[in-house]
Amino acid sequence: MKDKNKKISFISLGCSKNQVDLEYLMGSIKDEGYEITHVPEDSDAIVVNTCGFIEPAVAEAIENILEMSRRKQKDAKLIVTGCMSERYKLELLKEMPEIDYFTGVGELDKVIGFLNGTGERPKNYGTSRLIANTPYFAYLKISEGCNNKCSYCAIPGIRGQLVSRPSEDIIAEAENLVAQGVKEIIIISQDNTKYGTDIYGRKEIVPLLKKIENIEGDFTVRIMYMNPDGVDDELIDTICSSKKILSYFDIPVQHYSAKMLKAMKRRSTPEIIDEVFTAIRKKDPESFLRTTMIVGFPGETEADFDELIAFLKKHRPDFAGFFPYYREKGTAAYTMGQPVGKREVNRRIKVLQKLQKENTNTRLKSLKKNDIICYVEGESEESEFILQGRATFQAPEIDGKAFIIGGLADRGYGPYRCRIKKIAYPDIYCEITDNTW
């Protein structure tokens, strides 16, 4: 098949962790001599890397698979990888004859054997990687799977228990990314605070951060996905006092009602959440805090919902995402009964979004008098005369965008020193004030 198939295209769905898996596959495929293309109609094979975490993600994956089946050349191969194909193997075999080959998570290297027609998995898989996003930043995955066993979460059933990468492998990859010119390394896993507990017998996230921080080069580090029960004073101090690690805390609380947290089998309590958020604000009042909440979990009363409102008013996170609960087979919560009705969930989410919009706008307005640092990624979708990027306090995809409406962006991606001129929640419009920073 290798002599016949020359061009491979990719569709990446789901989270950043899923994207990293696909980037390793893309790098390996390129090493095998194939050409990477962004045009499915011009491909000899199309790889759709799927998410299967919740119902909407599965629907999106199926929609993309069917679309690629319609768009591909007659003899082109349609390959499906990732979480959905891991979770629904038997169903895919029966229901989707459009798929020529599929494999689940942790086995994307099998795609190489399929393309080559040999069935052999490459021995050096994982040594090459193609960054799928704009190349000034890259995700660095430090572990796979999760041991937290939250009652609503299907991840352990899809990706298994926690498997941490050896720190020397992580450092080697980080050094390679910096050598390639990456300006921002974004550390990801299902729960970064638990890194190392399986292979070292203790939490090793702080020592790992310090090793990454000591890598020579001009770059910053952002750490995502830190559950509150794993955030301690040492971790807070390490982040807030570092010259390279951004003072940005992504801490998913999921709820603030003690009853709901217990039903969700979260390891945190309202008291733990209070301690963590208070400690961060005390250590660095200028730090940025992001969180997420699940709305409509079985048994969530109006009083429980009021606790979410109380959290937003009390701790005023800078960014937050609100997600309806989805009842997923295979999770402990599936047997807890029906969730709150969709109409009521939508109402509750709108209330939370309104409150959070006030929180975010207040914080952004407070920054108008200060210099901020932005990266520029290219022309905006709004106009070819406006550039688009993000500030260092904005994580990719989730915290809004920074639009550049003035100044000179003559050093590629940057970074650039800017001033906020206008706020259009959740985005900001900026002017470059110093392009020599």
C-alpha positions as CSV (number, residue, x, y, z in Angstrom):
1,M,0.0,0.0,0.0
2,K,2.9,2.3,0.6
3,D,3.7,2.6,-3.2
4,K,0.1,3.5,-3.9
5,N,-0.7,5.9,-1.0
6,K,1.4,9.0,-1.0
7,K,-0.6,11.7,0.6
8,I,-2.3,11.5,4.0
9,S,-4.6,14.1,5.6
10,F,-5.8,14.3,9.2
11,I,-8.8,15.4,11.1
12,S,-8.2,16.1,14.8
13,L,-11.1,16.1,17.3
14,G,-11.3,16.4,21.0
15,C,-8.9,17.6,23.6
16,S,-5.3,18.7,23.5
17,K,-4.2,15.3,24.8
18,N,-5.8,13.7,21.8
19,Q,-4.1,16.2,19.6
20,V,-0.7,15.2,20.9
21,D,-1.4,11.5,20.1
22,L,-2.2,12.5,16.6
23,E,1.0,14.7,16.3
24,Y,3.2,11.7,17.1
25,L,1.3,9.7,14.4
26,M,1.8,12.5,11.9
27,G,5.5,12.7,12.6
28,S,5.9,8.9,12.2
29,I,3.9,8.9,8.9
30,K,6.1,11.7,7.5
31,D,9.2,9.7,8.5
32,E,7.8,6.8,6.5
33,G,8.0,8.9,3.4
34,Y,4.4,10.0,3.1
35,E,3.3,13.6,2.3
36,I,1.1,15.4,4.7
37,T,-1.8,17.3,3.0
38,H,-4.6,19.5,4.4
39,V,-6.9,18.6,1.5
40,P,-9.0,15.4,2.1
41,E,-10.1,15.2,-1.5
42,D,-6.4,15.1,-2.5
43,S,-5.5,12.3,-0.1
44,D,-4.8,8.7,-0.5
45,A,-5.8,8.1,3.1
46,I,-7.7,10.2,5.7
47,V,-7.1,9.7,9.4
48,V,-9.9,10.9,11.7
49,N,-8.7,11.0,15.3
50,T,-11.8,10.9,17.5
51,C,-13.0,11.9,20.9
52,G,-15.5,9.7,22.7
53,F,-15.7,11.3,26.1
54,I,-19.4,12.5,26.0
55,E,-22.3,12.1,23.7
56,P,-21.8,15.4,21.7
57,A,-18.1,14.3,21.0
58,V,-19.3,11.0,19.7
59,A,-21.9,12.7,17.4
60,E,-19.2,15.1,16.1
61,A,-16.9,12.2,15.4
62,I,-19.5,10.2,13.5
63,E,-20.4,13.3,11.5
64,N,-16.8,13.9,10.5
65,I,-16.3,10.2,9.6
66,L,-19.4,10.3,7.3
67,E,-18.3,13.6,5.8
68,M,-14.8,12.3,5.0
69,S,-16.3,9.2,3.5
70,R,-18.3,11.4,1.1
71,R,-15.3,13.7,0.3
72,K,-12.5,11.1,-0.2
73,Q,-11.3,9.7,-3.5
74,K,-12.9,6.4,-4.5
75,D,-9.9,4.3,-3.6
76,A,-8.7,6.4,-0.7
77,K,-8.6,4.7,2.7
78,L,-10.6,6.0,5.7
79,I,-8.8,5.4,9.0
80,V,-10.4,6.2,12.4
81,T,-8.3,6.4,15.6
82,G,-8.7,7.7,19.2
83,C,-11.1,7.6,22.0
84,M,-14.4,6.8,20.2
85,S,-12.9,3.9,18.4
86,E,-11.4,2.7,21.7
87,R,-14.7,3.0,23.5
88,Y,-17.0,1.7,20.7
89,K,-15.0,-1.0,18.9
90,L,-17.8,-3.5,18.4
91,E,-20.3,-0.9,17.4
92,L,-17.9,0.5,14.7
93,L,-17.4,-2.9,13.2
94,K,-21.1,-3.4,12.9
95,E,-22.4,0.1,12.1
96,M,-19.8,1.9,10.0
97,P,-18.6,-0.1,7.0
98,E,-17.3,3.2,5.6
99,I,-14.2,2.8,7.8
100,D,-11.3,0.8,6.3
101,Y,-9.3,0.6,9.4
102,F,-9.5,1.7,13.0
103,T,-7.5,1.5,16.2
104,G,-8.0,2.9,19.7
105,V,-5.8,5.0,22.0
106,G,-2.3,3.9,22.7
107,E,-2.1,2.0,19.4
108,L,-2.0,4.7,16.8
109,D,1.3,3.2,15.6
110,K,-0.7,0.4,14.1
111,V,-1.8,2.8,11.4
112,I,1.8,2.7,10.0
113,G,1.6,-1.0,9.5
114,F,-1.8,-0.6,7.8
115,L,-0.5,2.0,5.4
116,N,2.6,0.0,4.6
117,G,0.6,-3.1,4.1
118,T,3.0,-5.0,6.4
119,G,1.1,-4.8,9.7
120,E,4.3,-4.0,11.4
121,R,4.5,-1.3,14.1
122,P,7.5,1.0,13.8
123,K,10.1,0.5,16.5
124,N,11.0,4.2,16.8
125,Y,7.4,5.4,17.1
126,G,7.2,8.5,19.2
127,T,10.5,10.0,18.4
128,S,9.1,12.3,15.7
129,R,6.2,14.8,16.1
130,L,4.5,17.3,13.9
131,I,2.9,20.2,15.8
132,A,-0.6,20.7,14.5
133,N,-1.2,24.2,15.9
134,T,0.7,27.4,15.2
135,P,4.3,26.3,16.1
136,Y,5.2,29.0,18.7
137,F,3.4,26.8,21.3
138,A,3.2,23.0,21.9
139,Y,1.5,20.7,24.3
140,L,3.6,18.4,26.5
141,K,1.8,15.4,27.8
142,I,3.3,14.1,31.0
143,S,1.0,11.1,31.8
144,E,-1.8,9.0,30.4
145,G,-5.0,7.8,32.1
146,C,-6.3,8.7,35.5
147,N,-6.9,7.1,38.9
148,N,-9.4,9.7,40.3
149,K,-12.5,7.7,39.3
150,C,-14.9,10.6,39.3
151,S,-18.4,9.1,39.0
152,Y,-19.3,11.0,35.8
153,C,-16.0,10.4,33.9
154,A,-15.5,7.8,31.2
155,I,-11.8,8.5,30.8
156,P,-10.4,5.6,33.0
157,G,-12.5,3.2,31.0
158,I,-11.1,4.6,27.7
159,R,-7.5,5.5,28.5
160,G,-7.0,3.3,31.6
161,Q,-5.3,4.0,34.9
162,L,-2.6,6.6,35.5
163,V,0.7,6.0,33.6
164,S,3.3,8.7,34.1
165,R,6.1,9.2,31.7
166,P,9.6,9.0,33.1
167,S,10.8,12.5,33.8
168,E,13.9,12.1,31.7
169,D,11.7,11.4,28.6
170,I,9.6,14.5,29.4
171,I,12.7,16.7,29.8
172,A,14.2,15.4,26.6
173,E,11.0,16.3,24.7
174,A,10.8,19.7,26.3
175,E,14.4,20.4,25.3
176,N,13.7,19.4,21.8
177,L,10.6,21.6,21.6
178,V,12.6,24.6,22.8
179,A,15.4,23.8,20.3
180,Q,12.7,23.9,17.6
181,G,11.7,27.5,18.6
182,V,8.7,26.7,20.7
183,K,7.9,29.8,22.9
184,E,5.3,28.3,25.2
185,I,5.2,24.7,26.5
186,I,1.7,23.8,27.8
187,I,1.8,20.9,30.3
188,I,-1.2,18.5,30.0
189,S,-2.5,15.3,31.4
190,Q,-5.8,14.2,32.9
191,D,-4.7,15.6,36.3
192,N,-1.2,17.1,36.4
193,T,-1.1,17.2,40.2
194,K,-0.9,13.3,40.4
195,Y,2.1,13.1,38.1
196,G,4.6,10.5,39.3
197,T,2.5,8.8,42.0
198,D,2.4,5.6,40.0
199,I,6.1,5.3,39.1
200,Y,7.8,7.2,41.9
201,G,5.4,6.6,44.7
202,R,4.9,10.3,45.3
203,K,3.8,13.4,43.6
204,E,6.6,14.7,41.4
205,I,5.0,17.6,39.6
206,V,7.0,20.2,41.4
207,P,10.4,18.6,40.8
208,L,9.4,18.1,37.1
209,L,8.4,21.8,36.8
210,K,11.7,22.9,38.2
211,K,13.6,20.7,35.8
212,I,11.7,22.1,32.9
213,E,12.3,25.6,34.2
214,N,16.0,25.0,34.2
215,I,16.1,24.2,30.5
216,E,18.1,27.0,28.7
217,G,16.1,29.1,26.3
218,D,13.6,31.9,25.9
219,F,10.2,30.2,26.6
220,T,7.4,30.1,29.1
221,V,5.5,27.2,30.7
222,R,1.8,26.9,31.3
223,I,0.4,24.1,33.4
224,M,-3.2,23.0,32.9
225,Y,-5.6,20.5,34.6
226,M,-4.8,20.7,38.3
227,N,-7.6,19.3,40.5
228,P,-7.9,21.2,43.7
229,D,-7.2,18.3,46.0
230,G,-3.7,18.1,44.5
231,V,-2.8,21.8,44.6
232,D,-0.7,22.5,47.7
233,D,1.4,25.4,48.9
234,E,4.6,24.0,47.3
235,L,3.0,23.9,43.9
236,I,1.5,27.3,44.3
237,D,4.8,28.8,45.4
238,T,6.7,27.1,42.6
239,I,4.4,28.5,39.9
240,C,4.0,32.0,41.4
241,S,7.7,32.5,42.1
242,S,9.0,31.2,38.8
243,K,10.3,33.5,36.0
244,K,9.3,31.0,33.3
245,I,6.1,29.4,34.6
246,L,3.1,31.5,33.9
247,S,1.0,32.4,37.0
248,Y,-2.0,30.8,35.5
249,F,-4.0,28.1,37.4
250,D,-6.5,25.8,35.6
251,I,-8.3,24.3,38.5
252,P,-11.6,22.4,37.6
253,V,-13.8,22.5,40.7
254,Q,-16.8,20.9,38.9
255,H,-19.1,21.8,41.8
256,Y,-19.1,23.7,45.1
257,S,-21.9,21.8,46.9
258,A,-20.6,19.3,49.4
259,K,-23.4,16.9,48.5
260,M,-22.7,17.2,44.7
261,L,-18.9,16.8,45.1
262,K,-19.5,13.6,47.1
263,A,-21.9,12.3,44.5
264,M,-19.4,13.1,41.8
265,K,-16.8,11.2,43.8
266,R,-14.5,14.2,43.7
267,R,-11.6,14.2,46.1
268,S,-12.1,17.9,47.0
269,T,-14.6,19.6,49.3
270,P,-15.8,23.2,49.5
271,E,-13.3,23.8,52.2
272,I,-10.4,22.5,50.1
273,I,-11.5,24.6,47.2
274,D,-11.7,27.7,49.4
275,E,-8.2,27.0,50.7
276,V,-6.7,26.6,47.3
277,F,-8.3,29.6,45.6
278,T,-7.6,31.8,48.7
279,A,-3.9,30.7,48.9
280,I,-3.3,31.5,45.2
281,R,-4.9,35.0,45.4
282,K,-2.8,35.6,48.6
283,K,0.4,34.4,47.1
284,D,0.0,36.3,43.8
285,P,-3.1,38.6,43.5
286,E,-2.3,39.1,39.8
287,S,-2.4,35.4,38.9
288,F,-5.1,34.1,36.5
289,L,-7.5,31.5,37.7
290,R,-9.6,29.3,35.4
291,T,-12.2,26.7,36.4
292,T,-14.9,24.5,35.0
293,M,-18.3,23.4,36.4
294,I,-20.7,20.6,35.6
295,V,-24.4,21.6,35.8
296,G,-27.4,19.3,36.1
297,F,-25.8,16.2,37.8
298,P,-28.4,13.8,39.1
299,G,-29.8,15.1,42.4
300,E,-28.7,18.7,41.8
301,T,-31.3,20.9,43.6
302,E,-31.8,24.6,43.3
303,A,-29.9,24.9,46.6
304,D,-26.9,23.0,45.1
305,F,-27.0,25.3,42.1
306,D,-27.0,28.3,44.4
307,E,-23.7,27.0,45.7
308,L,-22.2,27.4,42.2
309,I,-23.4,31.0,42.2
310,A,-21.9,31.6,45.6
311,F,-18.5,30.2,44.4
312,L,-18.4,32.6,41.4
313,K,-19.3,35.6,43.6
314,K,-16.8,34.6,46.3
315,H,-13.7,33.6,44.3
316,R,-14.4,35.5,41.1
317,P,-12.4,33.3,38.7
318,D,-11.0,35.1,35.7
319,F,-12.2,32.4,33.3
320,A,-14.7,29.6,33.6
321,G,-16.4,27.0,31.5
322,F,-19.8,25.5,32.3
323,F,-20.9,22.1,30.9
324,P,-24.1,20.2,31.1
325,Y,-23.9,16.8,32.7
326,Y,-24.1,13.9,30.2
327,R,-25.2,10.5,31.4
328,E,-22.6,8.1,30.0
329,K,-22.8,4.3,30.1
330,G,-20.0,2.7,32.0
331,T,-19.7,5.4,34.5
332,A,-20.7,5.1,38.2
333,A,-23.1,8.1,37.8
334,Y,-25.1,6.2,35.1
335,T,-26.9,4.3,37.8
336,M,-27.7,7.4,39.8
337,G,-30.8,8.2,37.7
338,Q,-31.8,10.9,35.3
339,P,-30.0,14.3,35.3
340,V,-31.8,17.6,35.7
341,G,-33.9,18.4,32.7
342,K,-32.2,20.1,29.7
343,R,-34.3,23.3,29.8
344,E,-33.5,23.8,33.5
345,V,-29.8,23.0,32.9
346,N,-29.7,25.6,30.1
347,R,-31.3,28.2,32.3
348,R,-28.8,27.5,35.1
349,I,-25.8,27.6,32.7
350,K,-27.0,31.0,31.4
351,V,-27.2,32.4,34.9
352,L,-23.6,31.2,35.6
353,Q,-22.4,32.6,32.2
354,K,-23.8,36.0,33.0
355,L,-22.0,36.1,36.3
356,Q,-18.8,34.9,34.9
357,K,-18.9,37.5,32.1
358,E,-18.9,40.1,34.8
359,N,-16.0,38.5,36.5
360,T,-13.9,38.3,33.3
361,N,-14.8,41.7,32.1
362,T,-13.9,43.2,35.4
363,R,-10.5,41.5,35.3
364,L,-9.8,42.5,31.7
365,K,-10.7,46.1,32.4
366,S,-8.2,46.2,35.2
367,L,-5.5,45.3,32.7
368,K,-6.2,48.3,30.4
369,K,-3.7,50.4,32.3
370,N,-0.9,47.8,32.1
371,D,1.3,46.4,29.4
372,I,0.4,42.9,28.4
373,I,2.3,40.3,26.4
374,C,0.7,38.9,23.2
375,Y,1.6,36.4,20.5
376,V,0.4,37.0,16.9
377,E,-0.8,34.0,14.9
378,G,-1.9,35.6,11.6
379,E,-4.8,37.3,9.9
380,S,-8.1,37.2,11.8
381,E,-11.3,35.7,10.5
382,E,-12.9,39.1,10.8
383,S,-10.6,41.0,8.4
384,E,-7.3,40.6,6.6
385,F,-6.4,44.0,8.1
386,I,-6.7,42.7,11.7
387,L,-4.2,40.2,13.2
388,Q,-5.2,37.6,15.6
389,G,-3.4,35.9,18.5
390,R,-3.7,35.6,22.2
391,A,-2.3,37.2,25.4
392,T,-0.1,35.2,27.8
393,F,-3.1,35.0,30.2
394,Q,-5.2,33.3,27.5
395,A,-4.8,29.6,27.1
396,P,-5.4,28.4,23.5
397,E,-9.0,27.8,22.4
398,I,-10.7,28.5,25.7
399,D,-10.0,32.0,27.0
400,G,-10.8,34.2,24.1
401,K,-8.5,35.8,21.5
402,A,-6.4,38.9,21.2
403,F,-7.0,41.0,18.1
404,I,-4.2,43.3,17.0
405,I,-5.6,46.6,15.6
406,G,-2.5,48.8,15.8
407,G,1.3,48.8,15.9
408,L,3.9,46.8,14.0
409,A,4.1,43.0,14.2
410,D,7.4,42.5,12.4
411,R,8.9,39.7,14.4
412,G,6.7,36.8,13.4
413,Y,4.7,35.3,16.3
414,G,6.4,37.6,18.8
415,P,6.0,38.0,21.7
416,Y,4.9,41.7,21.6
417,R,4.3,44.2,24.3
418,C,0.7,45.5,23.9
419,R,-2.0,47.6,25.5
420,I,-5.7,46.7,25.6
421,K,-7.8,49.2,23.7
422,K,-11.2,47.5,23.7
423,I,-12.9,44.5,25.3
424,A,-15.5,42.4,23.5
425,Y,-16.0,39.5,25.9
426,P,-14.3,37.1,25.8
427,D,-11.9,38.8,23.4
428,I,-9.6,41.8,23.6
429,Y,-8.5,44.3,21.0
430,C,-4.9,45.5,21.4
431,E,-2.3,47.8,20.1
432,I,1.4,46.8,19.9
433,T,3.3,49.4,21.8
434,D,6.8,47.8,21.7
435,N,7.9,45.3,19.1
436,T,11.4,44.9,20.5
437,W,10.5,43.1,23.7
